[in-house]
Amino acid sequence: EPKSLGPFGTALLRGYSSRISDGLPRADGDLGRLFASAGVGADDAVIAISRFPVPAFDSSTTDAGRTRRPPGAAAWLPALPFALLTPIAESRRRTYVRRFLARRPVSGWLLVPKQPDELLGDVAWMDDELARTHDATRRFESAEWTLIRYDEHRRAPAVRAREERAR
């Protein structure tokens, strides 16, 4: 049944298209509006605490139109999708994330569903690991999601200064 495949089931029902991005699940409705309000762009790294990768979303890239951003264009955490960490013991998850962030320190968005996924279990450990290397600099919420921008510690003060000047 397509519903059991999550957003990928809906994409399968849309049928064939010669453009691969047309077959990707779409971040429409609540999630699409959340990305738009946060100003998430085509080059932004977004990881979801989910069984599935972040659906594709439209982002304005030029005055001429919109470009569909494929999910996972840039990974800032070692979990694409996040469910790949599920079978690993928490201590190993922490080590894996810690090493990844030490070797590839970048900033990005974390998309967290408001309704926890029982398959993924408790993911509070991720907050602890991110606090070691990143600052949560922006937060946006919708009815179903929380979207948090995490900037590296060394970059976060510059981000805050820029935002202050913009106000």
N, C-alpha and C positions, 0 to 999 in steps of 0.2 A: 504494500500500500504506500503511495507517495507521501502521505502525511508522516509516516514513520521515518522517512528520510529527512525530515525537517525542511529547511528552505531549499534543499537540493531536489526534493520531490516535486515541488511546485515548478522549479526550473525545468525538470524533465517533461512535465506536462505541456510546456509552451511549444515543444516541437523543435524541428531543425531550423537552424539559421547558419549562414556562411560566416557570420561574425561570432567568434567564440565568446566575446563579452556578452552577447545577447542571451546566452545559455546559462550565465551565472545567476545565482540567486540575487535578488535585488533588495536593497535596503529602502523599502518604500514605507509610507505611512509614518508611524511614530519614530522609527529609527532614522529614516531619511530626514525628517524635520529636526531631530536631535543633532545629526551631523551638520546640517545647514546652520543651525543656531550657534553651534560651537565653532563654525568656520573651518571644519576639517577639510583639508584640500587633497588633491590627487596624489601629492607626494608625501602625505603624512602617514606615519606608521601607526596602525591600529591593530590591537590584539583584543579578542573577546574571551571572557571567561565563559566558555561555551563548549558544547560538543562539536560545533561546526566553526569553520573560519568566518570572519566578518563578511557579510554579503557585499556585493559590489554596490557602489553608490555613485550617483551623478555628482560631479563637482565642476563648478565653473572654472575653466582653465584659460579661456580666451573670451574676447567679446563676441566672437563668431559662434560660440556654442558651448556645449557641455561634453565632457569626456567621461565615459564610464570607467571608474577605477576598479581594477581587479582586486579581489581580496588578497591580502598577504603580499602586497607589492613590496613592502619593507617590514621585516620582522625586528622588533626591538626587544622581544622576549623570546626565549627558546621554546615556545609552545604555540605552534600553528597547525592545527587547533590546540586549544588548551587541554582538551581531553587526552592528548598524548601523554600528559604527565600523570594521569589518573592511576595507572597500574604500578607506578614507582612509589616506594615508601617515602613518607614525608621528609625524612632526613636526607634522602638522595635528591628529592625534588629541590630542596633548599640548596644543596651543594651545586646541583646542576644550574639553577638560576643564578646563584652567586658567581659562579665561574663565568657564565655567559656574560653577565653584566660587567664583570671585571675586564673581560677581553674585548667586548664590543659595547662600550658605553655610549648609548644614544638615548634620545628622548622619544617619547611616543604617547599615544592615547591608550587607555585601558577601558574597555567596554564591559560593564558589569550588569548582568540582569538583576532586576529587583526581586524576581522569584528565583531562589537558589535551585540549582539543578542537583538532584539527589545523586546522580551518577558521579558528579565531580566531587561530592563531599564538601568538607569544610575547606575553604580556600583562604582563610584568614592568614595563613603563613605567608602568602604572597605579599600582603601589606608589610609584614616585618622585613622581608627581603628587599622590597623596593625602598623602604625607609633608610636602608643602609647607604644607598647610592643616589636616590632621587628625591625630589620634592614634588608634592602634588600642588601644581600652580594654578590650575583651573578645574572647575567642576560644573557639569551641566547635567540636568535631570529631565527625564520625561516620565510618562506614566509607567513604562516598562523597563527603562534602562537608566543607568548612571554612567556618564562618560567623564573620565578623569584624565587630565593632562599631567604626565610625569616628566619633569625636566631633571637632567643630571644636576647634582649638587653644584658643580662648578659653573653650570650655565644658568641655574635658577636665579641668582641675584640679577644677572643681566636681563633676564626675561621680566622679572618684577620691575626693574627700573624702566624698561621700555614701556610696559603697561602703564606705569605711573605717569610717564610723559604723555602718553596717548589720552589720558583722562582729561 
